[in-house]
Amino acid sequence: MREFFFTSLTALFFTPLFIFGFGNAAAQVMQSTNYRIQSDSVNLGGGFSSSTNYSLESTGGEVGTGDLSSASYQLKAGYQQMQEVFISLSAGGAVTLSPSIAGITGGTSNGSTTVTVITDSPSGYELTIQSSQSPAMQKGVDTILDYVPSGVTDFTFTTGATNSHFGYSPSGIDIVQRFKDNGASCNVSSGDTLLACWDGLSTSPVTIAQDPTSNHPQGATTTVYFRVGVGGSVGQAPGTYTATTTLTALPL
């Protein structure tokens, strides 16, 4: 009986990137249960003006404005100064799943990548994942289907004898509720069991981690685990299958 093997399954990621945007300053002067005022100012004039294409907020009589900087800090003083937000995403390179999967007996293959998000946005950040194609894992016309959980997510990655699947499971201090667990079930409690709560990739961005506060300068780390499972009766075509996955960090 001839036995064939899959060569390494590879998930390719975009190279490390830095995203800069604009958002809120890191403090509030007044707040309630549902609202907060980032900054206020007492002036002698100003207000709002608008036209078909533009709107203007002006201030009159403000003092103590301008830019100041040192070796370590930068200050933009004044009510109308632009309030900048910094966010960075650092990530590893390509992920190679291992071991190779035997074509006759089937099996599982695993890999992971770790990213760190740093932001000074007072509203925090969100980290999303998405694939560039559907199904995510492909080799020419041959594909491995995206994992479909029986619930919101599956605590255990399960592949039947006649199935082949590709899924992911994030782990970290900021993972969203659907990936948290109580040691037996997902989307409950606040636990983070390693290699638990699996889902399949989508071509639409899915939030996997989120923090409503600034985490600068320490940042927050999230590890995304990938797994391919091939049943022994599938007859999956041999070869190298590739999935291109994008992780994106955005300020909130």
C-alpha positions in Angstrom: 0.0 0.0 0.0 1.5 3.3 -1.0 1.7 6.0 1.6 1.9 9.7 0.8 2.6 12.7 2.9 1.7 16.3 3.0 4.7 18.6 3.1 4.7 21.4 5.6 1.6 23.5 5.8 2.4 27.2 5.8 0.4 30.2 7.0 2.0 33.4 5.6 1.7 36.7 7.6 2.2 40.2 6.5 5.6 41.6 7.7 5.7 43.6 10.9 3.8 46.8 10.5 3.2 50.0 12.4 -0.1 51.8 12.3 -0.5 55.4 13.2 -3.8 57.1 13.6 -5.5 60.0 15.3 -7.7 59.7 18.3 -8.3 61.0 21.8 -5.8 62.3 24.4 -4.9 60.2 27.4 -7.0 62.0 30.0 -10.5 63.3 30.6 -11.6 66.3 32.6 -15.2 65.3 33.2 -17.1 62.0 32.7 -20.4 60.2 33.5 -21.6 56.7 33.1 -22.1 57.1 29.3 -20.0 60.1 28.3 -16.7 61.9 28.9 -15.2 65.2 27.9 -11.6 64.8 26.8 -10.7 68.5 27.3 -12.3 71.8 27.9 -11.3 75.4 27.5 -12.5 78.8 28.6 -12.0 81.4 25.8 -13.2 84.8 24.7 -14.6 83.7 21.3 -14.7 81.1 18.6 -17.3 78.5 17.6 -18.3 76.3 14.6 -18.4 77.3 11.0 -19.3 75.1 8.0 -19.7 75.0 4.3 -20.7 72.3 1.8 -17.3 70.6 2.0 -15.7 71.8 5.2 -16.3 72.4 8.9 -14.2 74.6 11.2 -14.0 74.8 15.0 -12.2 78.0 16.1 -11.0 79.4 19.4 -10.3 83.0 20.3 -8.4 84.4 23.3 -6.6 81.2 24.2 -3.2 81.6 25.8 -0.3 79.2 26.5 -0.5 77.3 23.2 2.2 75.8 20.9 4.6 72.9 20.7 7.2 72.0 23.3 9.5 69.0 23.2 12.4 67.4 25.0 14.5 64.3 24.4 11.7 62.0 25.7 8.5 64.0 25.5 6.4 66.2 23.2 3.7 68.6 24.2 1.0 70.1 22.0 -0.6 72.8 24.2 -3.9 74.4 23.5 -7.5 73.3 23.0 -7.3 73.2 19.2 -4.0 71.3 19.1 -4.1 68.0 17.3 -4.4 65.1 19.7 -2.4 62.2 18.3 -2.6 58.5 19.2 0.2 56.0 18.7 -0.3 52.3 18.0 2.2 49.7 16.9 1.9 46.0 16.0 5.0 43.8 16.0 4.7 40.3 14.7 6.7 37.2 13.8 7.3 36.0 10.2 5.8 33.0 8.3 4.4 30.1 10.3 5.1 26.5 9.3 2.8 23.9 10.7 4.3 20.6 11.7 4.5 17.7 11.6 3.7 16.7 8.0 0.4 14.7 7.9 0.3 11.2 6.6 -2.1 10.9 3.7 -3.4 7.4 4.6 -3.7 7.7 8.4 -4.4 11.4 8.7 -3.4 13.5 11.8 -3.0 17.0 13.0 -0.4 19.7 12.3 0.2 22.8 14.5 1.9 26.2 14.4 1.6 29.6 16.1 2.6 33.3 15.9 2.9 35.9 18.6 2.1 39.6 18.2 2.4 42.6 20.6 0.2 45.7 20.4 1.3 48.9 22.1 -0.9 52.0 22.1 -1.4 55.1 24.2 -5.0 55.5 23.0 -7.1 56.1 26.1 -9.9 54.0 24.4 -7.5 51.1 23.8 -7.3 48.9 20.8 -8.7 45.9 19.0 -6.8 43.2 17.2 -8.5 41.4 14.2 -7.7 38.4 12.1 -8.9 37.6 8.6 -7.8 35.3 5.7 -7.3 36.4 2.1 -9.3 33.6 0.6 -12.0 31.1 1.4 -11.3 28.4 2.4 -8.1 29.9 3.9 -5.9 26.8 3.3 -5.4 26.0 -0.4 -3.2 24.3 -2.9 -4.3 25.1 -6.4 -7.8 23.7 -6.8 -7.3 21.6 -3.6 -8.5 23.0 -0.3 -8.8 22.3 3.4 -12.1 23.6 4.8 -12.2 26.2 7.4 -13.1 24.9 10.9 -16.8 25.3 11.7 -17.5 25.2 15.5 -20.7 23.6 16.8 -21.2 26.6 19.1 -19.7 30.1 19.3 -16.3 28.4 19.5 -15.3 24.8 20.2 -13.4 24.0 23.4 -11.8 21.0 21.7 -10.6 20.9 18.0 -12.5 18.0 16.6 -12.0 16.4 13.1 -13.9 13.3 12.1 -12.5 10.5 10.0 -14.1 11.9 6.8 -13.2 15.6 7.4 -10.3 17.9 7.1 -10.2 21.3 8.8 -8.1 24.4 9.4 -8.7 26.5 12.5 -7.2 28.9 15.0 -7.3 29.7 18.7 -5.9 32.9 20.2 -4.5 33.2 23.7 -3.5 36.3 25.8 -4.6 38.7 28.4 -6.9 40.7 26.0 -8.7 37.9 24.1 -12.4 38.6 23.7 -15.1 36.7 25.5 -15.9 34.2 22.8 -12.4 32.7 23.2 -12.5 32.6 27.0 -13.5 29.5 28.9 -14.2 27.8 32.3 -11.9 24.9 31.6 -14.7 22.9 29.8 -16.8 25.3 27.7 -16.1 28.5 25.7 -17.7 31.9 25.8 -18.1 31.6 29.6 -16.1 32.7 32.6 -12.7 34.4 32.1 -10.2 31.5 31.7 -7.7 31.1 28.9 -7.0 27.4 28.6 -4.1 26.8 26.1 -5.2 25.4 22.8 -8.9 25.7 23.5 -11.8 27.6 22.0 -11.3 27.0 18.2 -12.8 28.8 15.3 -12.4 29.0 11.5 -11.0 31.9 9.6 -13.1 34.3 7.6 -12.4 36.8 4.8 -14.0 39.4 7.0 -12.0 40.7 10.0 -12.9 39.1 13.3 -11.9 40.7 16.6 -9.7 38.3 18.7 -8.3 40.7 21.3 -9.4 44.0 22.8 -8.5 46.4 25.6 -10.5 49.6 26.4 -7.6 51.4 28.0 -4.1 52.5 27.1 -1.3 49.9 27.5 1.7 52.0 26.7 4.6 51.4 27.2 4.3 47.7 28.2 1.9 46.6 25.5 -0.1 43.4 25.3 0.8 40.1 23.7 -1.5 37.7 21.9 -0.5 34.3 20.5 -2.5 32.8 17.7 -2.4 29.0 17.4 -3.2 27.3 14.1 -4.1 23.7 13.5 -4.9 21.4 10.6 -6.7 18.2 11.2 -7.1 15.5 8.5 -9.2 12.4 9.0 -7.9 9.0 8.0 -10.7 8.5 5.4 -10.6 11.8 3.6 -8.2 11.1 0.7 -6.8 14.6 0.9 -4.6 15.5 -2.1 -0.9 15.6 -1.1 1.2 18.8 -1.4 2.0 22.1 0.4 -1.1 24.0 1.4 -0.9 27.8 2.1 -3.1 30.2 4.0 -2.4 34.0 3.9 -3.7 35.6 7.1 -3.7 39.3 8.2 -3.5 40.5 11.8 -4.5 44.2 12.2 -4.4 46.4 15.2 -6.5 49.6 15.3 -7.0 52.2 18.1 -10.5 52.6 19.5 
